[in-house]
Amino acid sequence: GFGGVCLVFVGHPLDTIKVRLQTQPKPQPGQAPLYSGTLDCFRKTLVGEGVRGLYRGMAAPIIGVTPMYAVCFFGFGLGKRLQQSKPDDVLTYPQLFAAGMLSGVFTTVIMAPGERIKCLLQIQAATGETKYSGSLDCAKQLYREAGIRGVYKGTVLTLMRDVPASGMYFMTYEWLKNILTPEGKSVSDLSVPRILFAGGLAGIFNWVVAIPPDVLKSRFQTAPEGKYPNGFRDVLRELIREEGVASLYKGFTAVMIRAFPANAACFLGFEVAMKFLNWVAPSL
């Protein structure tokens, strides 16, 4: 949970920029795009809305982050245990990938509504419309308009993003920890800089897999009701037709700048919390 809070505070401003870049409409012929890139989006948000603009929609992920990361690491632990015949069995990298994918399924249940609310709040100031006064108001209005389905809109795309990306995330983290462990030493004795490096790089690998479905998810979750009747297939078709395959990597720069420090902070928080728990209650 502590690791997740670190990730939200470090990464949210760049997440806001990512979502705004992913959802900006295609400019009309002869018109300049709303944002020319990551730096332009950052500057315009800061000038137009101040620091608060960069932290729009943060309440939703902050509320969900502690249970979400607890469930994320629990799901990974469960995925590992399900594949072990005895607790000290060493898993192969494909098995670690499978365990990570299970963790992605677990987190989506908690994450999907928060993602929907966060995206809507992140883009509303940029569109000049203030429909929602905050996270709770947004959740209430979505529920009033379309019931629980309205709150969970985009869950399939969240699964398509998080299941393979979580597999990549955890497998890469474990692989890098093994590589970075000096000969004759234990993985549990890794130094803080090495944990930071492994966690940061795992975050980058995670997002290389996650960005295309994330672009589709941001578009789908912020679209007016009924715009994409066939779900993500309609979003994909429209995006490729109008802006080409490269548009599936919109927000790439913002994601990559954010991925390393945010995920390094997350995994360090997790490792510190685990060491503390093992010290307080070694029998758990």
N, C-alpha and C positions, 0 to 999 in steps of 0.2 A: 504494500500500500504506500509506504513512504517513498519508494522508488517511483511510483506512478505520479505522486504529487510533484516530485522533482521534475518529471518529464513534462507535465502540463505547464508549470510555471516557466520552464526554460523554453518550451517549444510552441506555446500557444500563439504568440504574435506571428510567427512564420506559418503556422497552420491557417490563420486568418487570411494571410496573403495568398497562400496556396488555394484556398477555397474561392477567393475572389478572382484569381486568375483562371481557375477551372470553369467558373460559371459565367465569366463575362461574355456578353453576346458578340457574335461576329459583326464587325463594323460594316456599315453600309458603304457602297462604292464611293471612293473619294473622301471618306471619313477616317480619322485616325482612331485606333482602338482606345478603349477607356484606359487601359494600362499597357504601356509598351514593354513591360517586363517586371521582374521581381523588385528591383530598386525603385522603379517608378511607382509601383503599387504601394510600397512601403512609405515612400515620401508623400504621396497623395493622401494616404490614410492618416499619417501622422499630422500633416498640415490641416486636413479637413476635419478630423475627429479627435486629434490628440492621442495620447498613450492609451486612453480608454478604448479607442477604436480598434487598436491592435488586440485588445483582450476581450472583444465582443464574444458573447456566447460561452464564456469560460465557466460559468456556474454549472452548466450541464456536465461537462467532463470532470470538474472538480468533485461534484457530488458522487459521480459514478466511479471515480478513478480508484479509490481504495478498495471497494468490493471487486471492481473489474480486474485490477492487477492481482488481488488475492486469488480470484477465480482463475485468472490466466496462469499463474504459477502452479495453482492446485491442479488445473487441467493438464498441464505439462507433466507434473509429478504422477498423476493418475495414469496418463498415457504411457509413461515409462514403466510403472508398476504392472500394468496390464500385460506388458510384453516380457516381463521378467519371470523366470520360474523361481528364482530366489533373489532376495534384496540386493546382493552384491554383484549380480550379473552385469557385465558391461555391454551396453547396447551398441549396435552398429549405427552408422549415420542415417541410413534410411529409416531405422526404427526411431531415432531421435526426431527425424522429420515428421513421422506419423504421430508421435507424441505431441509435437508442436502443433500439428493440424487439429488435434483434439482440443487443445487449449484455445484455438481460434473459434471453434464451435461454441465452447463455453462462454467466451467473452462477448460474442455477438449478441446473445440474449440480453445482456446488460447494456451493451454499447450502442445497439442500433437506435433506440429512441433518443439517446443523448446526442448521437451524431446528427440525426435529423434536426433536432432543436438547434444545435450548435451552428450547423450550416445556414439555416434560415436567419438566425440572428447575425451571423457574420456578413451576409450579403445585403441585409435590409437597408443599412445606412448608405451603402454604395448605390443602391437603386433609388435613393431619395424618399423611400416610403418607410414609415414607422408603424408597422402593423402590430408588432409585439413589444410590450414594455419590458419583458425579461423572460428568463427560461420557463418559469412557472406559468406565466401568462401564455406563452407560446404552446406549452403542453396542453393547457386547458382549451385553447382555441382549436388546436389540432384534433383533440378528442371530441369537442363539440361538433366539429365539421364532418369528421369521418370515423369516429369511434377509435378503437384500439388500432385498427388498420392504418389510420392516418398517422398515428404516433410511430408505428413500426414500418412506415413506408421506406423502402430501400433495404430491407433486411436481407433479401437474396443477394443483392450486390455487396452488402457488408460481409456476408459469408464468403462470396467469391473473392473478396479482397483479403479477408483476415485468415481464412483457413490455409491456403498455400503460403501466404506471407508469414504466418506464425510458425509454420513448419520450417521455412527458410531461416527465420529469426533465431529459433532455439537451436537448430542444427548447426548454424554458423557460429553461434556463441560457444557451444560446447567444443566445436572443432578448433576455434581460435584459442580457447582456453588450453586445450591439449597441446597445440603448437607452441604456445607461449610458456608452457611449464618447463623449467630447466630440467635437464637429465637428472634422474634420481630424486626429484622433488615431487610433492603431491600437488594436485590441481587446487586443493583447498588452501594452499599456502601462497597462492598468487598475490603479487603486490597490487596496490591500488592503481598505479598507472597502467598495468597490464589488464586489469579488469575493465578500466575505463576504455582502453583501446579495443578490447574484445567486444564490449557492449556497444560502443560507437559504430564499429564496423558491421556488427550484426544488424544494427538499425539501418545501415545503408543497404545491405543485402535484402532486408525485409521490404524496403520501399521500392527497390528495383522491380520486385515482383508485384507490389501492391498498387503502384501508381495508375496503370490503365483502368482497373476496376474502380479505383478511387475517383478518377475523373468522371466516369460514368455515374457513380453513386452521388457525387456532389451535384451533377446536372439533374439527375432524376429526383433527388430529395428536395431540390429547390424549385423544381418546375411547377407551374400551375396545375391544379387537379385536372386530369384527363388529357394532358398534353401528350403523354406517351402511353397509349392504351395497352401496348404489348410489352411494357416494361423496358428492361435494359436493351433488348434487341432494337427497339425504336431509337433509343438514345445513341447506341453504337452506329446505327445506320445513318442517322442525321449528322452525327459528328464527323464520320469519315467522308460522307458526301460533301459536306460544307467546308470542312477544314483539313481534311486529309488524316492519314494515320498518325502523323507527328503530334496531332492534337491530343492523342491519348497520353502524352507525356507532359501535358500542361501543368505548370507548377513544379516542374522537376527541380529547378534551381532552389526554390524555397524549401522544398522537401529535403534536398541533400544538405543544405546549410543547417537545417534543423535536426536531421536524423542523427548525426554523430554526437553532438553535445547532449541532446535530450535522452537518447538511449544509453549513452555512457552513464548519465546521472541515474537513469532508471535501474540498470543492472547493478551499479555500485550501491544504490539504496537497498536493493534486494539482497545483495551479498552481505552488507553490513547488518541488515535486519536478521538474516539467517544466523550469522555469527553470534549476534546478541541473544537470539532465542536459544541457540545451542548452549550458550554460556549460562543463561538463566534456568533453562529446563532441558538439560542434556538427554533426559529419558524420553522426551516427546517424539 
